[in-house]
């Protein structure tokens, strides 16, 4: 338990060091936001970043935790879990990883540190990635309806910027988050086509990028925007139908992968309940722990391989 306490203290110290470095991230974030308004603004903003450094320790700590758990994540616009919640999840995962590695496998100090720190960082990251995947799926599902709403508003005589603002106000998250962000950037002076292009790069949705390109072409070359967007909405719905058919076609393969991956754990659990002495050598003998760990790693690699194969098949079909 002393080693666990020392490890948690080290994790806390690491977080404090990251807190001390969070002020620069804040300044860079504000500079990038000001750059959206004027290309020459970053030079002027460089001399006005001193007040931003005077953040409270709580605010700087939250920014540092976000930087740790979301390191090099391409998209984060759909996440909702706060930094303190992520810290709590990471600490609970670290304690559980330490207990499992110490009690079940009898790891040494170095492997205990690796397992605990890995769980502290990776589990909150997995939570963020899951939230982002859900937001991406929800956004893709409701985007055709949003484009249809833009078409109706444009045909009623309102400008496309007002249509985007109305869709953001009338829709639910995560669609409202993206459309209101586009409308907000357009209101502070950024051209609508540039705002759509930048938000499209942030969202990472190919259909939304097509929407941005259609709006940009209409503003530069003219044309019937309503008809173009209506065609785009139909194409998005057809692509979604093909994707759903692909998922239905691979449903049997995915269920087979889940069943095959769960059979070893079910059998091991049943044997442990019916004949507990059968597994004594795995936990008492160091060689048994190594065999058990290798078996779990092989099962994990097999599951990840089947998952990658299924995703490649789905992406190829769409």
C-alpha positions in Angstrom: 0.0 0.0 0.0 2.9 2.3 0.6 4.0 1.9 -3.0 0.5 2.7 -4.2 0.4 5.8 -2.0 3.8 6.9 -3.4 2.6 6.3 -7.0 -0.5 8.4 -6.4 1.6 11.2 -5.0 3.8 11.0 -8.1 0.8 11.2 -10.3 -0.4 14.3 -8.3 3.0 15.9 -8.7 2.9 15.2 -12.4 -0.4 16.9 -12.6 0.9 19.9 -10.7 3.8 20.3 -13.2 1.4 20.2 -16.0 -0.7 22.9 -14.3 2.3 25.1 -14.2 2.8 24.7 -17.9 -0.9 25.3 -18.8 -0.6 29.1 -19.0 1.2 28.9 -22.4 -1.6 26.7 -23.8 -4.1 29.3 -22.7 -2.2 32.0 -24.5 -1.9 30.0 -27.7 -5.6 29.2 -27.6 -6.6 32.9 -27.3 -4.1 33.8 -30.0 -5.7 31.3 -32.4 -9.2 32.6 -31.7 -8.1 36.2 -32.3 -6.5 35.1 -35.5 -9.9 34.1 -36.8 -11.0 37.8 -36.8 -7.9 39.4 -38.3 -4.7 37.9 -39.8 -2.7 40.6 -38.2 -4.2 40.1 -34.8 -1.7 37.6 -33.4 1.1 40.2 -33.3 -1.2 42.6 -31.3 -2.4 39.8 -29.1 1.2 38.7 -28.2 1.5 41.8 -26.0 -1.8 41.4 -24.3 -1.5 37.8 -23.0 -0.3 38.8 -19.5 -3.8 39.0 -18.0 -4.6 35.5 -19.3 -1.7 34.1 -17.2 -3.5 35.3 -14.0 -5.8 32.3 -14.0 -6.9 30.5 -10.8 -5.2 27.3 -9.9 -8.4 25.4 -10.5 -8.8 26.8 -14.1 -5.2 26.1 -14.9 -5.4 22.6 -13.4 -8.5 21.8 -15.4 -6.7 22.9 -18.6 -3.7 20.8 -17.7 -5.8 17.7 -17.0 -7.5 18.1 -20.4 -4.1 18.4 -22.1 -3.0 15.2 -20.4 -6.0 13.0 -21.0 -6.7 14.3 -24.5 -3.1 14.4 -25.8 -3.0 14.3 -29.6 -6.7 13.6 -29.9 -7.8 14.8 -33.4 -11.3 15.7 -32.4 -12.7 16.7 -29.0 -15.7 18.8 -29.9 -18.2 16.1 -28.9 -16.9 15.3 -25.4 -18.8 16.3 -22.3 -16.9 14.8 -19.3 -15.2 17.4 -17.2 -11.6 17.5 -16.2 -12.3 16.7 -12.5 -14.5 13.7 -13.6 -11.7 12.5 -15.8 -9.3 12.8 -12.9 -11.6 10.7 -10.7 -12.0 8.1 -13.4 -8.2 8.0 -13.8 -7.5 7.6 -10.1 -10.1 4.8 -9.7 -8.6 3.0 -12.8 -5.1 3.4 -11.4 -6.1 1.9 -8.0 -7.9 -1.1 -9.7 -4.9 -1.6 -12.1 -2.5 -1.6 -9.1 -4.7 -4.1 -7.2 -5.0 -6.5 -10.2 -1.4 -6.3 -11.1 -0.2 -6.8 -7.5 -2.7 -9.4 -6.2 -3.5 -11.4 -9.3 -0.3 -11.3 -11.3 2.3 -10.4 -8.6 4.1 -7.8 -10.7 7.3 -6.2 -9.5 7.6 -2.4 -8.8 8.5 -1.4 -12.4 5.5 -3.3 -14.0 3.3 -2.0 -11.2 4.2 1.6 -12.1 3.7 1.0 -15.8 0.3 -0.7 -15.3 -0.9 2.0 -12.9 0.2 5.0 -14.9 -1.1 3.4 -18.1 -4.5 2.9 -16.5 -4.5 6.5 -15.1 -3.9 8.0 -18.6 -5.6 5.5 -20.9 -9.0 4.9 -19.2 -10.1 8.6 -19.2 -8.8 8.8 -22.8 -11.0 5.9 -23.7 -14.0 7.7 -22.1 -13.3 10.8 -24.2 -12.9 8.7 -27.4 -16.2 6.9 -26.7 -18.0 10.2 -26.2 -16.5 11.6 -29.4 -17.5 8.5 -31.4 -21.1 8.8 -30.1 -21.2 12.5 -31.0 -19.8 11.8 -34.5 -22.5 9.1 -35.1 -25.3 11.4 -33.9 -24.0 14.3 -36.0 -23.9 12.1 -39.1 -27.4 10.9 -38.5 -29.1 14.2 -38.2 -27.0 16.2 -40.7 -29.3 15.5 -43.7 -32.3 16.8 -41.8 -30.4 19.9 -40.9 -29.5 20.5 -44.5 -33.1 20.1 -45.5 -34.0 22.7 -42.9 -31.4 25.1 -44.4 -32.9 24.4 -47.9 -36.4 25.4 -46.7 -35.1 28.6 -45.0 -33.1 29.6 -48.0 -36.2 29.1 -50.3 -38.2 31.3 -47.9 -35.9 34.1 -48.8 -33.5 34.3 -45.8 -29.7 34.3 -46.3 -27.7 31.1 -45.6 -26.0 32.6 -42.6 -29.4 33.2 -40.9 -30.4 29.7 -41.9 -27.4 28.2 -40.2 -28.1 30.3 -37.1 -31.7 29.1 -37.1 -30.7 25.4 -37.5 -28.3 25.8 -34.5 -31.0 27.3 -32.3 -33.7 24.8 -33.3 -31.6 21.6 -33.2 -30.3 19.5 -30.3 -26.7 18.7 -29.5 -24.3 17.9 -31.1 -25.7 19.5 -34.2 -26.6 22.7 -32.5 -23.0 23.0 -31.1 -21.4 23.0 -34.6 -24.0 25.2 -36.4 -24.0 27.8 -33.6 -20.2 27.8 -33.6 -20.3 28.6 -37.4 -22.8 31.3 -36.9 -20.9 32.8 -34.0 -17.6 33.0 -36.1 -19.5 34.6 -39.0 -21.0 37.2 -36.6 -17.6 38.3 -35.4 -16.4 39.0 -38.9 -15.1 35.8 -40.4 -16.4 35.0 -43.9 -19.0 32.3 -43.8 -17.1 30.0 -46.2 -13.9 30.3 -44.1 -15.9 29.6 -40.9 -17.5 26.5 -42.5 -14.1 25.3 -43.7 -12.4 25.7 -40.3 -15.3 24.1 -38.4 -15.4 21.3 -41.0 -11.8 20.5 -40.4 -12.5 20.4 -36.6 -15.6 18.2 -37.0 -13.9 15.8 -39.4 -17.1 14.8 -41.1 -16.9 14.4 -44.9 -20.6 15.2 -45.5 -20.3 18.5 -43.5 -17.3 19.4 -45.6 -19.3 18.8 -48.8 -21.9 21.2 -47.3 -19.2 23.8 -46.6 -17.9 23.5 -50.2 -21.4 23.9 -51.6 -22.0 27.1 -49.6 -18.5 28.4 -50.6 -19.1 27.8 -54.3 -22.5 29.4 -54.2 -21.0 32.6 -52.6 -18.2 32.8 -55.1 -19.8 31.7 -58.3 -23.5 32.0 -57.6 -26.2 29.4 -58.5 -29.2 27.8 -56.9 -28.0 26.9 -53.4 -31.3 25.3 -52.4 -31.2 22.8 -55.3 -27.5 22.0 -54.6 -28.1 21.4 -50.9 -31.2 19.3 -51.7 -29.1 17.0 -54.0 -26.4 16.8 -51.3 -29.0 15.8 -48.7 -30.2 13.0 -51.0 -26.6 11.8 -51.6 -25.9 11.7 -47.8 -29.0 9.7 -47.2 -28.1 7.2 -49.9 -24.6 6.8 -48.4 -26.0 6.3 -45.0 -28.3 3.6 -46.4 -25.3 1.8 -47.9 -23.5 2.0 -44.6 -26.4 0.5 -42.8 -26.7 -2.3 -45.3 -22.9 -3.0 -44.8 -23.4 -3.1 -41.0 -26.3 -5.5 -41.5 -24.2 -7.7 -43.8 -21.4 -7.9 -41.3 -23.6 -8.4 -38.3 -23.1 -12.2 -38.3 -19.3 -11.8 -38.4 -19.4 -9.2 -35.5 -21.5 -11.5 -33.4 -19.2 -14.4 -34.1 -16.2 -12.4 -33.1 -17.9 -11.4 -29.8 -18.9 -15.0 -29.1 -15.4 -16.4 -29.9 -13.7 -13.7 -27.9 -15.9 -14.3 -24.8 -15.7 -18.2 -24.8 -12.3 -18.3 -23.1 -13.4 -16.0 -20.3 -16.7 -17.8 -19.8 -15.0 -21.2 -19.6 -12.3 -19.9 -17.3 -15.0 -18.3 -15.0 -17.0 -21.6 -14.9 -13.9 -23.6 -14.1 -12.9 -21.2 -11.4 -16.3 -21.6 -9.8 -16.6 -25.4 -10.2 -12.9 -26.3 -9.5 -11.0 -23.4 -7.8 -7.9 -25.5 -7.3 -7.5 -25.9 -11.0 -6.1 -22.3 -11.2 -3.9 -22.4 -8.1 -0.8 -23.0 -10.2 -1.5 -20.1 -12.4 -1.4 -17.7 -9.4 1.1 -19.5 -7.1 3.8 -20.2 -9.7 5.4 -17.2 -11.5 5.4 -19.2 -14.7 1.7 -19.6 -14.4 1.2 -15.8 -14.1 3.3 -15.3 -17.2 1.2 -17.9 -19.2 -2.0 -16.3 -18.0 -0.8 -12.8 -18.9 0.3 -14.0 -22.4 -3.1 -15.7 -22.9 -4.9 -12.4 -22.1 -2.7 -10.4 -24.4 -3.2 -12.9 -27.2 -7.0 -12.7 -26.8 -6.8 -8.9 -26.7 -4.7 -8.8 -29.9 -7.1 -11.2 -31.6 -10.1 -9.1 -30.7 -8.4 -5.9 -31.9 -7.4 -7.7 -35.2 -11.0 -8.8 -35.8 -12.3 -5.3 -35.0 -9.8 -3.7 -37.5 -10.8 -6.2 -40.2 -14.5 -5.5 -39.7 -14.0 -1.7 -39.7 -11.9 -2.0 -42.9 -14.7 -4.0 -44.5 -17.3 -1.3 -43.5 -15.2 1.6 -44.7 -14.5 -0.2 -48.1 -18.3 -0.7 -48.5 -19.1 2.9 -47.9 
